[in-house]
Amino acid sequence: MIRYPKVYRAKDGRAIVVRPATADDVTPLLEFFLSLPEEDRLHLRVDVTQRDVMHRRLKDQPHWEVVRLIGIFGNDVIAECSIAHRTYGFESHVGEMRLLVAPDFRRSGLATYLGRQIFAHAIMMDLEKVEAAVMADDAQSVRCIKQLGFEREGVLKGFVKDVQGNNHDLLILALST
């Protein structure tokens, strides 16, 4: 078991508290997602700026195991990272990682730290692979995921649409545990 909270010291010295998200974090998480630039929200799978969506994300889901970590600076959520996997079926050995850091905290080492924390949870969940799926033209996300050791598995051409309805290729990356 990994003990939380933890304090991550960013490259610039800022102290960021990292801990699991709880149902009490709905409002701070909404504020985090609403504070992101629109171009960051274009690439999200669900509209996390809606309170009911956030409530559902923070509830236990049948047949899913999810670990969701948040980074807090002062009183604000400034990052979210999660690993989720189905507890049954042909993908029950694969977890999906998601990671998002506020612009002011990018290049601070926080994404790498959170990615490593989530990867440790993946090992504890007995997962064999962790996948990350991003829009192929989201260069910043692709670079971050590759820095964590993920390797390209494939591309699904024109597979996803951003919130404005534009088609994008979906890049699948994976890392074995």
Sequence and secondary structure as in RCSB ss.txt:
>XXXX:A:sequence
MIRYPKVYRAKDGRAIVVRPATADDVTPLLEFFLSLPEEDRLHLRVDVTQRDVMHRRLKDQPHWEVVRLIGIFGN
DVIAECSIAHRTYGFESHVGEMRLLVAPDFRRSGLATYLGRQIFAHAIMMDLEKVEAAVMADDAQSVRCIKQLGF
EREGVLKGFVKDVQGNNHDLLILALST
>XXXX:A:secstr
   S EEEE TTS EEEEEE  GGGHHHHHHHHHHS HHHHTT SS TTSHHHHHHHTS  TTEEEEEEEEEETT
EEEEEEEEEEESSSTTTTEEEEEEEE GGGTTTTHHHHHHHHHHHHHHHTT SEEEEEEETT HHHHHHHHHTT 
EEEEEEEEEEE TTS EEEEEEEEEE 
